[in-house]
Amino acid sequence: MKSKAFDNTSSKLLYKRSCPLSGKDAPAVDYKNIHVLKKYMTEKGKILPSRVTQVSTKKQKELTLAIKRARFLALLPYVSN
């Protein structure tokens, strides 16, 4: 009979992080606000996932829509070379 190894994942402390796009002093998520949108994209032009950026689900959807609109209007590139 094999014994199970101690799993460290259950002993980690989980804490809730606040969304950087929510709150009083948060920047507006808009397709015209290119500086904010570039923070949530990779160098290649891909949209970063919310698990990396710690953005809430609601704000992630707004962010994705704003980035796609900015791409359509040629304010942001689809792919960077």
FIKOLKE-152862 format. One line per 4 residues: their letters; for each residue x, y, z of C-alpha. Coordinates in steps of 0.02 Angstrom, whole numbers, plus 50000, padded with zeros to 5 digits. Example, Ala and Ser with C-alpha at 12.3 -4.5 7.8 and 13.67 -1.06 7.14 Angstrom:
as) 50615/49775/50390; 50684/49947/50357
***
This chain:
mksk) 50000/50000/50000; 50069/50168/49950; 50056/50317/50065; 50002/50483/49995
afdn) 50128/50623/49993; 50089/50780/50090; 50000/50903/49977; 50054/51082/50009
tssk) 49915/51162/49906; 49784/51142/50043; 49890/51235/50170; 49908/51394/50066
llyk) 49821/51549/50131; 49696/51622/50010; 49653/51805/50017; 49543/51911/49908
rscp) 49628/52043/49802; 49536/52197/49748; 49510/52233/49564; 49627/52370/49500
lsgk) 49489/52438/49386; 49357/52451/49523; 49347/52586/49654; 49346/52774/49667
dapa) 49516/52813/49591; 49511/52678/49457; 49540/52728/49276; 49395/52719/49155
vdyk) 49386/52568/49041; 49357/52647/48872; 49420/52612/48697; 49493/52788/48688
nihv) 49599/52762/48845; 49743/52675/48756; 49869/52689/48899; 49758/52588/49015
lkky) 49717/52458/48883; 49901/52427/48841; 49933/52376/49023; 49817/52228/48999
mtek) 49895/52166/48837; 50053/52067/48802; 50194/52132/48693; 50125/52026/48551
gkil) 49953/52107/48568; 49858/51970/48658; 49735/52010/48798; 49799/51953/48967
psrv) 49683/51838/49067; 49600/51899/49226; 49693/51770/49333; 49854/51861/49288
tqvs) 49791/52040/49301; 49673/52011/49450; 49531/52102/49361; 49353/52056/49408
tkkq) 49244/51960/49284; 49134/52110/49247; 49281/52226/49216; 49371/52092/49113
kelt) 49223/52086/48993; 49222/52276/48980; 49410/52275/48954; 49399/52144/48817
laik) 49262/52238/48727; 49359/52403/48738; 49518/52321/48670; 49422/52243/48525
rarf) 49341/52410/48483; 49510/52498/48488; 49582/52366/48373; 49438/52388/48250
lall) 49466/52576/48247; 49655/52548/48222; 49700/52628/48389; 49782/52464/48444
pyvs) 49865/52332/48336; 49792/52158/48316; 49966/52082/48314; 50133/52164/48352
n) 50285/52114/48251
***
